[in-house]
Amino acid sequence: MLINPESEIQQKEKSSSKEFDTEDVKIYSLRIPTDMFDKLKYEIGRETKASMRDMILTAVAKHYGI
């Protein structure tokens, strides 16, 4: 019989918690309004992936007034 010191809940948390990797983000996987994307797509093409992510998050917050 195998004995596992971690509870079943802890094991599920470990397997379900994955870090968000900005290198794997594709523009079509984002859920942003089409009109917002149309305004940003040319600017996004010139940016690095990290700054692209920041630009999108800023635009989404501005669009929704967050």
Phi, psi and omega per residue, in radians:
M1 nan 2.291 3.118
L2 -1.564 2.440 3.114
I3 -1.979 2.170 3.138
N4 -1.964 2.081 -3.083
P5 -1.226 -0.302 -3.124
E6 -1.598 2.449 3.114
S7 -1.250 2.890 3.139
E8 -1.085 -0.650 3.139
I9 -1.127 -0.763 3.124
Q10 -1.082 -0.684 3.123
Q11 -1.117 -0.725 3.129
K12 -1.125 -0.697 3.124
E13 -1.099 -0.713 3.132
K14 -1.101 -0.779 -3.077
S15 -1.282 -0.459 -3.090
S16 -1.632 -0.240 -3.121
S17 -1.615 1.850 3.106
K18 -2.108 2.456 3.131
E19 -1.267 2.566 3.113
F20 -1.400 2.077 -3.102
D21 -1.793 1.942 -3.084
T22 -1.186 -0.356 3.141
E23 -1.188 -0.397 -3.095
D24 -1.674 0.051 -3.093
V25 -1.311 2.299 3.034
K26 -1.951 2.521 -3.056
I27 -1.081 -0.557 -3.108
Y28 -1.318 -0.160 3.111
S29 -1.517 -0.137 -3.121
L30 -1.481 2.549 3.114
R31 -1.875 1.430 3.110
I32 -2.160 2.677 -3.136
P33 -1.027 2.485 -3.087
T34 -1.029 -0.737 -3.125
D35 -1.115 -0.600 3.093
M36 -1.188 -0.753 3.134
F37 -1.080 -0.735 3.129
D38 -1.017 -0.659 3.129
K39 -1.239 -0.565 -3.022
L40 -1.657 -0.346 -2.909
K41 -1.053 -0.612 3.141
Y42 -1.305 -0.655 3.076
E43 -1.170 -0.700 -3.122
I44 -1.073 -0.675 -3.120
G45 -1.057 -0.434 -3.114
R46 -1.623 -0.109 -3.025
E47 -1.699 2.768 2.992
T48 -1.297 2.886 -3.078
K49 -1.086 -0.712 -3.114
A50 -1.153 -0.788 -3.129
S51 -1.284 -0.475 3.062
M52 -1.095 -0.767 3.115
R53 -1.055 -0.793 3.140
D54 -1.103 -0.691 3.139
M55 -1.118 -0.746 -3.134
I56 -1.160 -0.782 3.136
L57 -1.083 -0.692 3.101
T58 -1.134 -0.765 -3.124
A59 -1.141 -0.696 3.125
V60 -1.134 -0.772 3.117
A61 -1.078 -0.731 3.138
K62 -1.152 -0.746 -3.115
H63 -1.060 -0.729 -3.101
Y64 -1.634 0.023 3.117
G65 1.181 0.616 -3.120
I66 -1.510 nan nan
